[in-house]
Amino acid sequence: MGETSFEKRIRVLGEIVREVDSTLSFTILEIGALPIEGQKEPFHQLLEIFPRSQIIAFEVDKDLCEQLNQKAKQGIKFFPVALGRTEERRPFYETNHPMCSSLYKPNEKLISMYNNMEVAMLKSVGTIETFSLDYFLKESNVGTVDFIKIDIQGAELDVFQGGANALKEVVAIVSEVEFIHHYTNQPLFGDVCVFLAEKEIMFHKFLAISGRTLKPIFIEEFPNYPSQMMWTDAVFIKDIFKIQDLSSSKLLKLGMLAFIYGSPDVTFQCFKNYDEKNATNIQKSLFEIELNLLR
């Protein structure tokens, strides 16, 4: 499959960024990295544009991680590690589909009322050892993290709570969040939002909203129609009042990530601050990219 127009825009912008900082590289965490057929994470393109970058990916299934590592592209490594609040053993709730398994118990009374939620029903209960994010990074000598993509079925806040040190250097996060208790006693979007705001990471936008309809009604003959909005991916970025305090490299990184997730206005603010620090003019290049690719 050839390069899409959006991928081309990302690549061209990356080439401009490399001209002002040829050593720039990203450290990315992909927490809950089970591949979904037909879905391509846009931030993976950063590995090609900035070859020194790395993606540290987490999946709890050891055998799956071994398989993924065998065919992973350069720069990606999978770890069979369950991240949580701290180092402890916790119940692990396996569901009919592995992508719905969680540290939190499925709220079957609620989800049984909705169409097409059988995949999230409880299959079995085991135990699993969890590690805090800060503990893992220290033990693995990872260093600072720039970006986190996380989707672990209601346990995202647990990971953030165990990663207070890591969050100090993070410029952007894409996290699955939920609006109703899909899992029993799970934190909801508001809880995640408040916690990250305390770490100077602000809510920025929602990506596509997902949900279901109450049985037995189908709307538009679509069982996954989100009459009840249940979950989405939320984008969080460094507090806009703190952007000017970022280092030059962090400004470039946030600028690239914002562009990837459809916020060129944030990219412009980052590049403007970079130009003021370094006597460059990459903010102009951002507009030239858009104009040239629209011709």
TAJOHU-V271181 format. One record per residue. RES is the residue in one letter. PSI is psi in whole degrees, 0 to 359 (NA if undefined). BURIAL is + if it has 16 or more other C-alpha atoms within 10 Angstrom, else -. Layout:
RES_PSI_BURIAL ; RES_PSI_BURIAL
This chain:
M_133_- ; G_174_- ; E_130_- ; T_165_- ; S_324_- ; F_317_- ; E_324_- ; K_318_- ; R_318_+ ; I_315_+ ; R_315_+ ; V_317_+ ; L_319_+ ; G_321_+ ; E_322_- ; I_318_- ; V_320_+ ; R_333_+ ; E_329_- ; V_341_- ; D_90_- ; S_345_- ; T_2_- ; L_135_+ ; S_154_+ ; F_142_+ ; T_118_+ ; I_138_+ ; L_128_+ ; E_100_+ ; I_113_+ ; G_70_+ ; A_24_+ ; L_118_+ ; P_140_- ; I_124_- ; E_130_- ; G_358_- ; Q_128_- ; K_122_- ; E_125_- ; P_332_- ; F_346_+ ; H_335_+ ; Q_338_+ ; L_332_+ ; L_324_+ ; E_323_- ; I_322_+ ; F_86_+ ; P_340_- ; R_1_- ; S_162_+ ; Q_145_+ ; I_119_+ ; I_113_+ ; A_146_+ ; F_132_+ ; E_140_+ ; V_339_+ ; D_113_- ; K_315_- ; D_319_- ; L_317_- ; C_319_+ ; E_318_- ; Q_317_- ; L_322_+ ; N_328_+ ; Q_330_- ; K_10_- ; A_145_- ; K_161_- ; Q_133_- ; G_347_- ; I_132_+ ; K_133_+ ; F_138_+ ; F_130_+ ; P_65_- ; V_134_+ ; A_117_+ ; L_145_+ ; G_202_+ ; R_322_+ ; T_188_+ ; E_108_+ ; E_168_- ; R_134_- ; R_156_- ; P_145_- ; F_122_+ ; Y_107_+ ; E_134_+ ; T_176_+ ; N_327_- ; H_132_- ; P_332_- ; M_344_+ ; C_358_+ ; S_150_+ ; S_163_+ ; L_351_+ ; Y_145_+ ; K_132_+ ; P_137_+ ; N_78_+ ; E_329_+ ; K_322_- ; L_306_- ; I_340_+ ; S_345_- ; M_351_- ; Y_152_+ ; N_145_+ ; N_39_+ ; M_14_+ ; E_331_- ; V_337_- ; A_2_+ ; M_150_+ ; L_133_+ ; K_314_- ; S_165_- ; V_128_- ; G_199_- ; T_155_- ; I_148_+ ; E_128_+ ; T_157_+ ; F_145_+ ; S_154_+ ; L_316_+ ; D_321_+ ; Y_312_+ ; F_314_+ ; L_321_+ ; K_313_- ; E_332_- ; S_0_- ; N_45_- ; V_325_- ; G_203_- ; T_150_+ ; V_138_+ ; D_323_+ ; F_141_+ ; I_128_+ ; K_122_+ ; I_135_+ ; D_91_+ ; I_38_+ ; Q_61_+ ; G_349_+ ; A_15_+ ; E_318_+ ; L_325_+ ; D_316_+ ; V_318_+ ; F_320_+ ; Q_329_+ ; G_9_+ ; G_37_+ ; A_321_- ; N_318_+ ; A_321_+ ; L_341_+ ; K_331_- ; E_354_+ ; V_134_+ ; V_342_+ ; A_152_+ ; I_139_+ ; V_115_+ ; S_136_+ ; E_136_+ ; V_155_+ ; E_151_+ ; F_341_- ; I_167_+ ; H_75_+ ; H_325_+ ; Y_145_+ ; T_128_- ; N_19_- ; Q_151_+ ; P_146_+ ; L_179_+ ; F_315_+ ; G_321_- ; D_316_- ; V_316_+ ; C_314_+ ; V_315_- ; F_313_- ; L_326_+ ; A_324_- ; E_339_- ; K_15_+ ; E_33_+ ; I_115_+ ; M_151_+ ; F_137_+ ; H_306_+ ; K_161_- ; F_147_+ ; L_203_- ; A_132_- ; I_137_- ; S_157_+ ; G_199_+ ; R_173_+ ; T_152_+ ; L_139_+ ; K_146_- ; P_15_- ; I_131_- ; F_137_- ; I_129_- ; E_30_- ; E_33_- ; F_110_- ; P_338_+ ; N_17_+ ; Y_128_+ ; P_60_+ ; S_314_- ; Q_110_+ ; M_125_- ; M_315_+ ; W_165_+ ; T_175_+ ; D_131_+ ; A_138_+ ; V_129_+ ; F_143_+ ; I_164_+ ; K_137_+ ; D_129_+ ; I_335_- ; F_349_- ; K_355_- ; I_319_+ ; Q_341_+ ; D_354_- ; L_152_+ ; S_166_- ; S_316_+ ; S_322_+ ; K_327_+ ; L_317_+ ; L_320_+ ; K_314_+ ; L_322_+ ; G_316_+ ; M_315_+ ; L_320_+ ; A_319_+ ; F_317_+ ; I_324_+ ; Y_25_- ; G_30_- ; S_70_- ; P_342_+ ; D_321_- ; V_320_+ ; T_315_+ ; F_317_+ ; Q_320_+ ; C_314_+ ; F_325_+ ; K_314_+ ; N_323_+ ; Y_315_+ ; D_320_+ ; E_328_- ; K_330_- ; N_6_- ; A_45_- ; T_186_- ; N_48_- ; I_344_+ ; Q_325_+ ; K_322_- ; S_327_+ ; L_315_+ ; F_323_- ; E_323_- ; I_310_+ ; E_317_- ; L_313_- ; N_322_- ; L_348_- ; L_346_- ; R_NA_-
